[in-house]
């Protein structure tokens, strides 16, 4: 399975340039990583530290990305015995799936969350109205699913199953999965009325309806009106890392500061919600 991922992502295995990057050593921003993200296993801890440092040395912006450890660790657990592949898989994922996640650093990607809310409004208006009524935004019920790459809601085998579909589809499919999860779990979510309850749900619940979630994501992908699809902000063309060098780095364009954005920008724009 992991070899299939490498083929899908066209991993170049740039040995020489990787060794040069590795020789730069640990990045200073991760010196206190053990205090913030303790990892009991020495092997995993070393791979975790090295992968994060490799990413920050490759693309300086990543040193500012506070959610990076959450995103990286699940991949480190899979590829810790091959740092080259681990780095290139994560780097490829960041460049193709995550560039719009960092437009408003250090804040969440309001543009991406806005699209997700619009999609949820179309496919489950009552659930979105429930969230809006209680002041619960996509920052609570979408964003943690994305930056933890779904690792906190499913077991390992189910996580691998999800990622078979994510890597086999355009980047926007991951957003559809996050919406699908909310819809599949709606009976448990719609009785929760506080942001902390939603956070606890996604941090502590294991979703065992993975097949249902995947089927729902494909339904959403095939039945969402074009004017609501994420393609306008999420690239559809896959661009692998180049063979022989890492000249393509993770360098998204910064957008307006969140202070310049109105609440109307955060709420779904395609609907006039009456509470």
PyMOL commands that set and color helices and strands:
alter all, ss='L'
color gray80, all
select helices_A, chain A and resi 2-8+15-22+28-30+33-36+42-58+60-64+68-79+83-97+99-102+110-123+125-133+138-141+143-147+156-167+172-184+186-189+195-204+210-223+226-228+230-232+258-260+263-266
alter helices_A, ss='H'
color red, helices_A
deselect
rebuild
show_as cartoon
